[in-house]
């Protein structure tokens, strides 16, 4: 049974081969330890990192988002989870940088 089939059966209140696996958030630190490399997957730090990438350039931000999605896919694949939840991220670009840790 595929991940998709398992989740769809569950939402239809039918019995899949097993309970679908899902984690709401796995912190980047825990995921990095698990995968053996630095990854960006969740926790409050990713919002800071994404904001810092936006301050750098549009390309740096796009690269960060691409890496975040790739890291999430690697982690979910390694854990054989059935559902991927993308972490909460900032939608707006900061308009100014008042100091090293103060976006506006």
C-alpha angles and dihedrals in degrees: 000000000000124000090249094050091048092053094043092052090050093051089050089052091246124132117260125195089266140351110285113253120232139156120198094213136353112194118240090240094055092043090049091053090048096048095037095235138072110280137171112224113132151329131085094294093073091064090056092046092049091049091049090051090051090053090053099052145303089262093051089052093049090048090051093050091047091051092047091054092045092049091050091050091049092050095045090047093049092049092043091230120172100214129046118207116192113218124251110269137181113269097195128067113235112251096212144004111230096179141339093291105021118092120181 
